[in-house]
Amino acid sequence: MNPFAYKTAGVAIKALSDLSKARFRLHAKNNIPKHGAIIFAINHFTRVETLFLPYFFNNVTGRTIWSLADYSLFKGTLGNFLDKVGAISTKNPDRDKLIVKSLLTGEASWIIFPEGLMVKNKKIFEKGHYMITQEDIKRPPHTGVATLALRTEFYRQRLKCMSVSNPDEARRLLDLFQIDSINDIFDLNTYIVPVNITYYPIRAKENFLSNMIVHFKEDVPERLMEEMMTEGNMLFSGVDIDIRFGQAITIDEYLDRELICKDVSAIEKFNFDDHIPSRPVMKEAVYEIMNKYMSSIYNLTTVNHEHLFASVLRLIPFNKFDENDLKERVFYAIINNIEKTNIYLHESINMNQTHLLTDDRYEKFSKFIEMAIEKKIIKKQDNLLIKDASLFFSAYGFHNIRINNPVEVIANEIEPLVKLTRHLKKIVLLPRAWIKMQIRKYLYNKTNLDYEKDYKKFYIEGESKDYKKGMPYLLKGNNFNKTGIIVVHGYMASPLEVKELAVYLNNNGFWIHAPRLKGHGTSPEDLATRTYKDWIESVDESYALLSYSCKRVYVCGFSFGAGLALDIASRIKDIKGVIAVCPPMRLQDFSAKFVPAVNVWNKLMKKVKLDSVSKEFVENDPENPHINYHRNPISGVRELEKLMNKLNPRLNKIVSPALIIQSDGDPVVNPKGSKMIFEKLSSEIKEYRLFNFNRHGILLGENSSRVHKAINDFIKNIEKKKL
């Protein structure tokens, strides 16, 4: 192999990877042995793997990486390029000897795909066994990886043995493999490292590569066009490519069998392709090794949302169901001990999953459903989904299934994850009412457990308030009416700040939930670690909890909590009404209250010491010292600003009935800002109420009952119109 050509080809691959929008993520690199001869056994779904993996693995290991590639690729320009990057044709007559020789010396590590071809339908598992389904052919994976690893280690051990007992035979074997010195092989072991590559999302669309081929070539073969549409889209649309390394399989332990040991030390001469006496035993060992790395490869799959949606869609025993039913079952699958199924999760599943129950703001569900509808896997009638169950059983050919039925491909990929499949099979059979009840319990318990953990972690003696003051609370109301109201507290406060309003509304028959915004009710150090996204999730969890307890949900917020109330109303159309009390339009609308914090931030930015921002605080002189923090984290102020900047262009998306309440003598929030908010709302029913107070906190203290009554009257009037 020409080292200069290898490096030159690597530069070309790097240039292509720089153009690509794909996000390559490498996991568990520490599983790669630091020393030794390595075969990377990898699942094969795209040609991208043949081109990119040697380059990436070379960067990770610092080793020369060669690969075994299908003979059909070695034509024209692509064939020349593959030669340069160290790819060997599967039909090269010296293939096996070259691989064993390079592994014996450690000259190169190898990438080999045990399936033997691209498994486009990802159908690899059947009745508990690994079985590749290609068109009308079913066969087990190739054993080449195990055979080559075992042969390498056999000859390594034999050379060690012969160097002592039969130096002439040792010299003959060295000449056979064109190895200069026996010392080159002694300090190495042979390993197989299982590797899984998971792509997310899988889509086949026209792209730069497919359009270029059509432009330069007439009558493009259907198979080539499919590959360019699928794999080109992966490269240029920004998919996640998770590459996960498994535990290395040490090969020498498989030689510890009587017949093999006899052949290792035998005085007879063995040529490379001779049938040695221990061959049947070696064959048994090969199948053991093959099953071990195949199991490892597919148990390393990075499970994502689309795996769960596709599998639940396929497993669900009825063909017509509410789309929320599908979301709820996937949500429940994730929260119900999914980690006990011993799987690896895509980073998006390790996040808070409440978005599946609210506005799907990350489009995990909507993008999947859009694809399933486009491919005619399902039809949509209002909120009902109607699936064509027949399309989950290979209704399309092997070479066009990635275009025509990606849902089946996605579902096939996690079939080898037996524990996860059992988990999903149980969930699809549960009554929906029971699942909804479990989700409600989970959400209620989560809000309380999160607070308990945060309070213990961030408690500061002499500064943190009493534990009960920061607790979220649920007040059950009229079981006949079943109308719920989310009541959101302000910045640096806690749910206690809105307790008087909550009790008043509850006494009027409403269900109330007062969430604790993350970072609040504990200590300023906790708040300094939070982002506006954490606060949005706190309110979303509250909405989800009430929506599973009540028929109708309103949201009411005070000060910064009013901004969060407006935010959720701009995203969720099912909210029946929004009430914003003293809402700030911009950070500047907080008047002089936050000027010190902003000044400190600006000074820090000039010094460009971003790592110190979360540790900086300014003193706060609160209206309610028994509730509010006395120190204000600078990072929190910037998160306030980020939320307001995000909210401002979305105010016109609010169509729910809206009530804006403002104190005309507010020393914290500029009344002009709340008036501007009111004017931007698209609500047909909206009111602006100005109260004659000289304080910001108008939900507490003297005459606050007037504000409480105004909020109650507004909701009651809306309720009458709805009924």
Protein Blocks (a to p, Z undefined) as FASTA:
>chain_A
ZZklmmmmmmmmmmmmmmpmcdcddehklmpcfbdcdddddddfbfklmmmmmmmmmmmn
opacdddddfklmgcjllmmmmmnopacfklmklmmmmmmmmmnomaccdddfkopacfk
opabgghiacddehjbccdddfklmmmmmmmmmmmmmmmmmmmmmmmlmmmmmmmnopab
lklmmmpccdddddddddddddddddfklmmmmmmpghiafklmmmmmmmmmmmmnopac
dddddddddfklmmmcfklmmmmmpmbdcdfklccfklmmmmmmmmmmmmmmmmmmmmmp
ccdfklmmmmmmmmpmbfbdcfklmmmmmmmmmmnoplmnopacdfklmpcfklmmmnom
nommmmmmmmmmmnomaccehjaccddfklmnopacfklmmmmmmmlmmmmmmmmmmmlm
mmmmmmmmpcfklmmmmmmmmmmmmmmmmmmmmmmmmocghkaccfklmpccdddddfkl
opacdddddehiafklmmmmmmmmmmnopacdddddehihiafklmmmpcfklmmmmmmm
mmmmmmmmbmbdcdddehjlmmmmmmmmmmmmklgbdcdehiafblklnmmmlmmmmmmm
mmmmmnopaklmmmpccddddfblmlmccbdcfklmmmmmmmmmmmmmmmmmpmbdcddd
ddfklckbcfklmmmmmmmpccfbdcddddddfbfblmgcjhklmmmmmmmmmmmmmmmm
mZZ
